[in-house]
Amino acid sequence: MKAAPFLTVFACGDGQLRGFSLQADGSNLPPRPDGSHWVSVAAIPMTISELEKYAVDPACVLVNLRERGFDVAAATAKILPFPAPHRSSA
């Protein structure tokens, strides 16, 4: 059985995004608009079980890594607040 290739996980300066790259230096990750840099966090095997630790949707990250060699995703799930009630309940 062939071992899974490794990928590098990166975090941005504000911690809201994660970058995933097949290149160890992350040179194929897009530049950050705020000027912050990508910082290497971990080198992990390219498997769903390992990506689950760092990505909200690991299957999507895996597809993008195979097609483009990189992916950028939110570090955590976006929490949508419940709307405020428009009237009080009886």
N, CA, C and O atoms as a Tinker XYZ file with bonds, in Angstrom:
   360  protein
     1  N      0.834000   -1.177000    0.000000    73     2
     2  CA     0.000000    0.000000    0.000000    64     1     3
     3  C      0.883000    1.246000    0.000000    63     2     4     5
     4  O      1.837000    1.335000    0.773000    81     3
     5  N      0.569000    2.191000   -0.853000    73     3     6
     6  CA     1.343000    3.411000   -0.984000    64     5     7
     7  C      0.942000    4.413000    0.102000    63     6     8     9
     8  O     -0.242000    4.606000    0.377000    81     7
     9  N      1.945000    5.046000    0.713000    73     7    10
    10  CA     1.671000    6.027000    1.773000    64     9    11
    11  C      1.088000    7.304000    1.167000    63    10    12    13
    12  O      1.420000    7.679000    0.042000    81    11
    13  N      0.221000    7.960000    1.925000    73    11    14
    14  CA    -0.395000    9.211000    1.466000    64    13    15
    15  C      0.663000   10.307000    1.428000    63    14    16    17
    16  O      1.522000   10.366000    2.308000    81    15
    17  N      0.610000   11.188000    0.407000    73    15    18
    18  CA     1.561000   12.307000    0.372000    64    17    19
    19  C      1.273000   13.267000    1.524000    63    18    20    21
    20  O      0.168000   13.293000    2.066000    81    19
    21  N      2.269000   14.042000    1.880000    73    19    22
    22  CA     2.104000   15.007000    2.967000    64    21    23
    23  C      1.722000   16.364000    2.413000    63    22    24    25
    24  O      2.072000   16.716000    1.287000    81    23
    25  N      0.992000   17.124000    3.229000    73    23    26
    26  CA     0.660000   18.499000    2.899000    64    25    27
    27  C      0.993000   19.352000    4.107000    63    26    28    29
    28  O      1.137000   18.843000    5.219000    81    27
    29  N      1.115000   20.644000    3.885000    73    27    30
    30  CA     1.430000   21.570000    4.970000    64    29    31
    31  C      0.210000   22.425000    5.255000    63    30    32    33
    32  O     -0.436000   22.933000    4.339000    81    31
    33  N     -0.097000   22.579000    6.538000    73    31    34
    34  CA    -1.210000   23.406000    6.992000    64    33    35
    35  C     -0.638000   24.751000    7.433000    63    34    36    37
    36  O      0.352000   24.810000    8.163000    81    35
    37  N     -1.276000   25.827000    6.977000    73    35    38
    38  CA    -0.845000   27.177000    7.315000    64    37    39
    39  C     -1.988000   27.933000    7.980000    63    38    40    41
    40  O     -3.160000   27.648000    7.732000    81    39
    41  N     -1.642000   28.890000    8.821000    73    39    42
    42  CA    -2.626000   29.792000    9.420000    64    41    43
    43  C     -2.238000   31.201000    9.012000    63    42    44    45
    44  O     -1.057000   31.501000    8.837000    81    43
    45  N     -3.241000   32.073000    8.858000    73    43    46
    46  CA    -2.958000   33.456000    8.515000    64    45    47
    47  C     -2.773000   34.258000    9.803000    63    46    48    49
    48  O     -3.031000   33.757000   10.897000    81    47
    49  N     -2.333000   35.483000    9.665000    73    47    50
    50  CA    -2.044000   36.329000   10.809000    64    49    51
    51  C     -3.223000   36.556000   11.726000    63    50    52    53
    52  O     -3.045000   36.605000   12.943000    81    51
    53  N     -4.430000   36.700000   11.184000    73    51    54
    54  CA    -5.597000   36.954000   12.029000    64    53    55
    55  C     -6.260000   35.677000   12.536000    63    54    56    57
    56  O     -7.187000   35.753000   13.342000    81    55
    57  N     -5.810000   34.506000   12.087000    73    55    58
    58  CA    -6.324000   33.235000   12.567000    64    57    59
    59  C     -7.676000   32.825000   12.028000    63    58    60    61
    60  O     -8.223000   31.813000   12.467000    81    59
    61  N     -8.239000   33.577000   11.085000    73    59    62
    62  CA    -9.563000   33.254000   10.564000    64    61    63
    63  C     -9.531000   32.292000    9.390000    63    62    64    65
    64  O    -10.538000   31.652000    9.088000    81    63
    65  N     -8.389000   32.180000    8.724000    73    63    66
    66  CA    -8.277000   31.300000    7.561000    64    65    67
    67  C     -7.177000   30.279000    7.765000    63    66    68    69
    68  O     -6.201000   30.524000    8.475000    81    67
    69  N     -7.351000   29.122000    7.126000    73    67    70
    70  CA    -6.314000   28.104000    7.064000    64    69    71
    71  C     -5.952000   27.902000    5.609000    63    70    72    73
    72  O     -6.820000   27.894000    4.737000    81    71
    73  N     -4.685000   27.742000    5.355000    73    71    74
    74  CA    -4.198000   27.428000    4.022000    64    73    75
    75  C     -3.660000   26.007000    4.020000    63    74    76    77
    76  O     -3.020000   25.577000    4.980000    81    75
    77  N     -3.917000   25.286000    2.951000    73    75    78
    78  CA    -3.442000   23.914000    2.803000    64    77    79
    79  C     -2.677000   23.856000    1.489000    63    78    80    81
    80  O     -3.203000   24.241000    0.445000    81    79
    81  N     -1.439000   23.377000    1.536000    73    79    82
    82  CA    -0.618000   23.381000    0.338000    64    81    83
    83  C      0.195000   22.103000    0.227000    63    82    84    85
    84  O      0.638000   21.535000    1.226000    81    83
    85  N      0.383000   21.660000   -1.021000    73    83    86
    86  CA     1.261000   20.524000   -1.267000    64    85    87
    87  C      2.720000   20.961000   -1.280000    63    86    88    89
    88  O      3.621000   20.124000   -1.224000    81    87
    89  N      2.955000   22.271000   -1.353000    73    87    90
    90  CA     4.320000   22.802000   -1.304000    64    89    91
    91  C      4.642000   23.176000    0.139000    63    90    92    93
    92  O      3.882000   23.903000    0.778000    81    91
    93  N      5.754000   22.689000    0.646000    73    91    94
    94  CA     6.111000   22.881000    2.054000    64    93    95
    95  C      6.274000   24.350000    2.436000    63    94    96    97
    96  O      6.055000   24.715000    3.591000    81    95
    97  N      6.655000   25.194000    1.477000    73    95    98
    98  CA     6.843000   26.617000    1.802000    64    97    99
    99  C      5.574000   27.438000    1.590000    63    98   100   101
   100  O      5.543000   28.620000    1.932000    81    99
   101  N      4.532000   26.831000    1.033000    73    99   102
   102  CA     3.268000   27.535000    0.816000    64   101   103
   103  C      3.330000   28.613000   -0.241000    63   102   104   105
   104  O      2.510000   29.531000   -0.235000    81   103
   105  N      4.272000   28.522000   -1.139000    73   103   106
   106  CA     4.453000   29.561000   -2.159000    64   105   107
   107  C      3.300000   29.644000   -3.143000    63   106   108   109
   108  O      3.160000   30.650000   -3.838000    81   107
   109  N      2.472000   28.611000   -3.217000    73   107   110
   110  CA     1.329000   28.665000   -4.129000    64   109   111
   111  C      0.059000   29.199000   -3.457000    63   110   112   113
   112  O     -0.977000   29.299000   -4.114000    81   111
   113  N      0.113000   29.543000   -2.166000    73   111   114
   114  CA    -1.044000   30.133000   -1.487000    64   113   115
   115  C     -1.209000   31.586000   -1.918000    63   114   116   117
   116  O     -0.214000   32.280000   -2.129000    81   115
   117  N     -2.446000   32.055000   -2.052000    73   115   118
   118  CA    -2.666000   33.439000   -2.474000    64   117   119
   119  C     -2.203000   34.424000   -1.394000    63   118   120   121
   120  O     -2.268000   34.116000   -0.204000    81   119
   121  N     -1.736000   35.608000   -1.810000    73   119   122
   122  CA    -1.321000   36.601000   -0.808000    64   121   123
   123  C     -2.522000   37.100000   -0.017000    63   122   124   125
   124  O     -3.639000   37.149000   -0.533000    81   123
   125  N     -2.289000   37.464000    1.219000    73   123   126
   126  CA    -3.341000   37.978000    2.081000    64   125   127
   127  C     -3.571000   39.453000    1.779000    63   126   128   129
   128  O     -2.602000   40.206000    1.681000    81   127
   129  N     -4.826000   39.896000    1.626000    73   127   130
   130  CA    -5.100000   41.299000    1.308000    64   129   131
   131  C     -4.681000   42.265000    2.418000    63   130   132   133
   132  O     -4.394000   43.433000    2.152000    81   131
   133  N     -4.646000   41.773000    3.671000    73   131   134
   134  CA    -4.258000   42.649000    4.772000    64   133   135
   135  C     -2.747000   42.695000    4.981000    63   134   136   137
   136  O     -2.269000   43.384000    5.882000    81   135
   137  N     -2.000000   41.975000    4.163000    73   135   138
   138  CA    -0.541000   42.000000    4.241000    64   137   139
   139  C      0.043000   41.006000    5.226000    63   138   140   141
   140  O      1.265000   40.902000    5.327000    81   139
   141  N     -0.790000   40.267000    5.960000    73   139   142
   142  CA    -0.262000   39.275000    6.899000    64   141   143
   143  C      0.300000   38.085000    6.123000    63   142   144   145
   144  O      0.004000   37.900000    4.943000    81   143
   145  N      1.095000   37.303000    6.790000    73   143   146
   146  CA     1.776000   36.177000    6.146000    64   145   147
   147  C      1.173000   34.851000    6.594000    63   146   148   149
   148  O      0.569000   34.747000    7.662000    81   147
   149  N      1.353000   33.850000    5.750000    73   147   150
   150  CA     0.951000   32.500000    6.101000    64   149   151
   151  C      2.039000   31.901000    6.981000    63   150   152   153
   152  O      3.223000   32.002000    6.661000    81   151
   153  N      1.642000   31.277000    8.091000    73   151   154
   154  CA     2.580000   30.664000    9.026000    64   153   155
   155  C      2.315000   29.160000    9.057000    63   154   156   157
   156  O      1.176000   28.723000    9.226000    81   155
   157  N      3.374000   28.381000    8.894000    73   155   158
   158  CA     3.240000   26.924000    8.897000    64   157   159
   159  C      2.804000   26.441000   10.276000    63   158   160   161
   160  O      3.370000   26.841000   11.294000    81   159
   161  N      1.786000   25.571000   10.298000    73   159   162
   162  CA     1.249000   25.046000   11.549000    64   161   163
   163  C      1.609000   23.566000   11.715000    63   162   164   165
   164  O      2.001000   23.136000   12.799000    81   163
   165  N      1.475000   22.791000   10.636000    73   163   166
   166  CA     1.712000   21.349000   10.734000    64   165   167
   167  C      1.950000   20.759000    9.359000    63   166   168   169
   168  O      1.543000   21.325000    8.345000    81   167
   169  N      2.610000   19.620000    9.337000    73   167   170
   170  CA     2.741000   18.803000    8.132000    64   169   171
   171  C      2.012000   17.500000    8.429000    63   170   172   173
   172  O      2.356000   16.790000    9.374000    81   171
   173  N      0.998000   17.186000    7.614000    73   171   174
   174  CA     0.144000   16.030000    7.884000    64   173   175
   175  C     -0.017000   15.189000    6.626000    63   174   176   177
   176  O      0.172000   15.694000    5.519000    81   175
   177  N     -0.364000   13.904000    6.780000    73   175   178
   178  CA    -0.683000   13.091000    5.607000    64   177   179
   179  C     -1.964000   13.606000    4.954000    63   178   180   181
   180  O     -2.857000   14.108000    5.636000    81   179
   181  N     -2.046000   13.480000    3.655000    73   179   182
   182  CA    -3.209000   13.969000    2.898000    64   181   183
   183  C     -4.333000   12.946000    2.962000    63   182   184   185
   184  O     -4.602000   12.234000    1.995000    81   183
   185  N     -4.994000   12.885000    4.136000    73   183   186
   186  CA    -6.119000   11.980000    4.346000    64   185   187
   187  C     -7.266000   12.760000    4.990000    63   186   188   189
   188  O     -7.048000   13.775000    5.652000    81   187
   189  N     -8.474000   12.276000    4.788000    73   187   190
   190  CA    -9.657000   12.916000    5.377000    64   189   191
   191  C     -9.544000   12.958000    6.894000    63   190   192   193
   192  O     -9.847000   13.983000    7.505000    81   191
   193  N     -9.115000   11.865000    7.512000    73   191   194
   194  CA    -9.056000   11.800000    8.976000    64   193   195
   195  C     -8.099000   12.837000    9.551000    63   194   196   197
   196  O     -8.363000   13.380000   10.624000    81   195
   197  N     -7.010000   13.121000    8.876000    73   195   198
   198  CA    -6.069000   14.149000    9.350000    64   197   199
   199  C     -6.591000   15.554000    9.055000    63   198   200   201
   200  O     -6.423000   16.463000    9.869000    81   199
   201  N     -7.224000   15.736000    7.892000    73   199   202
   202  CA    -7.759000   17.056000    7.535000    64   201   203
   203  C     -8.915000   17.471000    8.440000    63   202   204   205
   204  O     -9.152000   18.665000    8.625000    81   203
   205  N     -9.640000   16.501000    9.008000    73   203   206
   206  CA   -10.754000   16.823000    9.903000    64   205   207
   207  C    -10.312000   17.647000   11.105000    63   206   208   209
   208  O    -11.114000   18.387000   11.674000    81   207
   209  N     -9.052000   17.527000   11.496000    73   207   210
   210  CA    -8.528000   18.275000   12.645000    64   209   211
   211  C     -8.350000   19.762000   12.335000    63   210   212   213
   212  O     -8.298000   20.584000   13.250000    81   211
   213  N     -8.257000   20.108000   11.049000    73   211   214
   214  CA    -7.934000   21.479000   10.657000    64   213   215
   215  C     -8.969000   22.150000    9.763000    63   214   216   217
   216  O     -8.934000   23.369000    9.599000    81   215
   217  N     -9.884000   21.388000    9.185000    73   215   218
   218  CA   -10.824000   21.955000    8.213000    64   217   219
   219  C    -12.266000   21.609000    8.573000    63   218   220   221
   220  O    -12.547000   20.534000    9.104000    81   219
   221  N    -13.171000   22.535000    8.276000    73   219   222
   222  CA   -14.598000   22.319000    8.501000    64   221   223
   223  C    -15.142000   21.306000    7.492000    63   222   224   225
   224  O    -15.950000   20.446000    7.841000    81   223
   225  N    -14.693000   21.414000    6.236000    73   223   226
   226  CA   -15.137000   20.502000    5.173000    64   225   227
   227  C    -13.905000   19.822000    4.554000    63   226   228   229
   228  O    -13.427000   20.253000    3.505000    81   227
   229  N    -13.392000   18.771000    5.192000    73   227   230
   230  CA   -12.153000   18.157000    4.712000    64   229   231
   231  C    -12.250000   17.545000    3.321000    63   230   232   233
   232  O    -11.250000   17.498000    2.604000    81   231
   233  N    -13.430000   17.074000    2.923000    73   231   234
   234  CA   -13.580000   16.486000    1.588000    64   233   235
   235  C    -13.372000   17.541000    0.510000    63   234   236   237
   236  O    -12.738000   17.267000   -0.509000    81   235
   237  N    -13.893000   18.733000    0.721000    73   235   238
   238  CA   -13.711000   19.839000   -0.227000    64   237   239
   239  C    -12.240000   20.253000   -0.303000    63   238   240   241
   240  O    -11.719000   20.512000   -1.388000    81   239
   241  N    -11.583000   20.312000    0.837000    73   239   242
   242  CA   -10.156000   20.659000    0.863000    64   241   243
   243  C     -9.363000   19.626000    0.080000    63   242   244   245
   244  O     -8.471000   19.983000   -0.689000    81   243
   245  N     -9.677000   18.357000    0.265000    73   243   246
   246  CA    -8.974000   17.280000   -0.420000    64   245   247
   247  C     -9.128000   17.377000   -1.937000    63   246   248   249
   248  O     -8.161000   17.178000   -2.672000    81   247
   249  N    -10.334000   17.679000   -2.405000    73   247   250
   250  CA   -10.579000   17.834000   -3.841000    64   249   251
   251  C     -9.756000   18.993000   -4.394000    63   250   252   253
   252  O     -9.115000   18.853000   -5.436000    81   251
   253  N     -9.767000   20.132000   -3.712000    73   251   254
   254  CA    -9.014000   21.291000   -4.184000    64   253   255
   255  C     -7.515000   21.045000   -4.162000    63   254   256   257
   256  O     -6.801000   21.528000   -5.041000    81   255
   257  N     -7.023000   20.308000   -3.182000    73   255   258
   258  CA    -5.603000   19.974000   -3.152000    64   257   259
   259  C     -5.222000   19.116000   -4.354000    63   258   260   261
   260  O     -4.162000   19.309000   -4.949000    81   259
   261  N     -6.077000   18.180000   -4.703000    73   259   262
   262  CA    -5.786000   17.309000   -5.852000    64   261   263
   263  C     -5.865000   18.067000   -7.172000    63   262   264   265
   264  O     -5.102000   17.778000   -8.094000    81   263
   265  N     -6.781000   19.036000   -7.279000    73   263   266
   266  CA    -6.945000   19.781000   -8.531000    64   265   267
   267  C     -5.962000   20.932000   -8.676000    63   266   268   269
   268  O     -5.393000   21.126000   -9.750000    81   267
   269  N     -5.752000   21.711000   -7.592000    73   267   270
   270  CA    -4.947000   22.935000   -7.684000    64   269   271
   271  C     -3.628000   22.875000   -6.934000    63   270   272   273
   272  O     -2.715000   23.647000   -7.225000    81   271
   273  N     -3.518000   21.966000   -5.969000    73   271   274
   274  CA    -2.316000   21.892000   -5.144000    64   273   275
   275  C     -2.394000   22.765000   -3.903000    63   274   276   277
   276  O     -1.454000   22.783000   -3.109000    81   275
   277  N     -3.504000   23.498000   -3.713000    73   275   278
   278  CA    -3.685000   24.308000   -2.513000    64   277   279
   279  C     -5.173000   24.531000   -2.278000    63   278   280   281
   280  O     -6.002000   24.304000   -3.159000    81   279
   281  N     -5.491000   24.980000   -1.063000    73   279   282
   282  CA    -6.853000   25.379000   -0.732000    64   281   283
   283  C     -6.785000   26.360000    0.426000    63   282   284   285
   284  O     -5.886000   26.285000    1.264000    81   283
   285  N     -7.739000   27.279000    0.468000    73   283   286
   286  CA    -7.873000   28.230000    1.570000    64   285   287
   287  C     -9.292000   28.083000    2.094000    63   286   288   289
   288  O    -10.254000   28.152000    1.328000    81   287
   289  N     -9.422000   27.882000    3.397000    73   287   290
   290  CA   -10.735000   27.654000    4.000000    64   289   291
   291  C    -10.811000   28.345000    5.354000    63   290   292   293
   292  O     -9.790000   28.672000    5.960000    81   291
   293  N    -12.035000   28.561000    5.815000    73   291   294
   294  CA   -12.247000   29.145000    7.138000    64   293   295
   295  C    -11.697000   28.200000    8.202000    63   294   296   297
   296  O    -11.807000   26.980000    8.078000    81   295
   297  N    -11.106000   28.772000    9.242000    73   295   298
   298  CA   -10.525000   27.965000   10.316000    64   297   299
   299  C    -11.606000   27.283000   11.145000    63   298   300   301
   300  O    -11.389000   26.185000   11.658000    81   299
   301  N    -12.754000   27.912000   11.281000    73   299   302
   302  CA   -13.866000   27.318000   12.030000    64   301   303
   303  C    -15.152000   27.540000   11.249000    63   302   304   305
   304  O    -15.208000   28.343000   10.318000    81   303
   305  N    -16.158000   26.823000   11.643000    73   303   306
   306  CA   -17.456000   26.991000   10.988000    64   305   307
   307  C    -18.017000   28.369000   11.305000    63   306   308   309
   308  O    -17.835000   28.882000   12.409000    81   307
   309  N    -18.691000   28.959000   10.347000    73   307   310
   310  CA   -19.334000   30.241000   10.571000    64   309   311
   311  C    -20.609000   30.002000   11.363000    63   310   312   313
   312  O    -21.449000   29.187000   10.979000    81   311
   313  N    -20.744000   30.712000   12.457000    73   311   314
   314  CA   -21.919000   30.551000   13.313000    64   313   315
   315  C    -22.937000   31.612000   12.941000    63   314   316   317
   316  O    -22.659000   32.810000   13.009000    81   315
   317  N    -24.109000   31.164000   12.549000    73   315   318
   318  CA   -25.180000   32.075000   12.180000    64   317   319
   319  C    -26.089000   32.286000   13.386000    63   318   320   321
   320  O    -26.637000   31.321000   13.919000    81   319
   321  N    -26.257000   33.522000   13.821000    73   319   322
   322  CA   -27.113000   33.756000   14.987000    64   321   323
   323  C    -28.589000   33.604000   14.628000    63   322   324   325
   324  O    -28.996000   33.838000   13.491000    81   323
   325  N    -29.370000   33.211000   15.613000    73   323   326
   326  CA   -30.811000   33.156000   15.423000    64   325   327
   327  C    -31.347000   34.581000   15.329000    63   326   328   329
   328  O    -30.841000   35.472000   16.010000    81   327
   329  N    -32.352000   34.809000   14.505000    73   327   330
   330  CA   -32.918000   36.155000   14.414000    64   329   331
   331  C    -33.631000   36.513000   15.722000    63   330   332   333
   332  O    -34.157000   35.645000   16.419000    81   331
   333  N    -33.636000   37.799000   16.033000    73   331   334
   334  CA   -34.329000   38.257000   17.238000    64   333   335
   335  C    -35.829000   38.106000   17.031000    63   334   336   337
   336  O    -36.325000   38.388000   15.940000    81   335
   337  N    -36.551000   37.676000   18.031000    73   335   338
   338  CA   -38.001000   37.541000   17.873000    64   337   339
   339  C    -38.645000   38.915000   17.674000    63   338   340   341
   340  O    -38.231000   39.903000   18.280000    81   339
   341  N    -39.644000   38.957000   16.831000    73   339   342
   342  CA   -40.293000   40.228000   16.541000    64   341   343
   343  C    -41.421000   40.537000   17.523000    63   342   344   345
   344  O    -41.954000   41.646000   17.537000    81   343
   345  N    -41.777000   39.565000   18.329000    73   343   346
   346  CA   -42.801000   39.803000   19.355000    64   345   347
   347  C    -42.548000   38.831000   20.502000    63   346   348   349
   348  O    -41.890000   37.805000   20.327000    81   347
   349  N    -43.047000   39.147000   21.609000    73   347   350
   350  CA   -42.865000   38.260000   22.768000    64   349   351
   351  C    -43.867000   37.112000   22.708000    63   350   352   353
   352  O    -44.979000   37.269000   22.205000    81   351
   353  N    -43.467000   35.982000   23.218000    73   351   354
   354  CA   -44.354000   34.817000   23.236000    64   353   355
   355  C    -45.229000   34.875000   24.474000    63   354   356   357
   356  O    -44.825000   35.411000   25.506000    81   355
   357  N    -46.427000   34.320000   24.368000    73   355   358
   358  CA   -47.361000   34.345000   25.506000    64   357   359
   359  C    -47.074000   33.213000   26.445000    63   358   360
   360  O    -47.753000   33.067000   27.462000    81   359
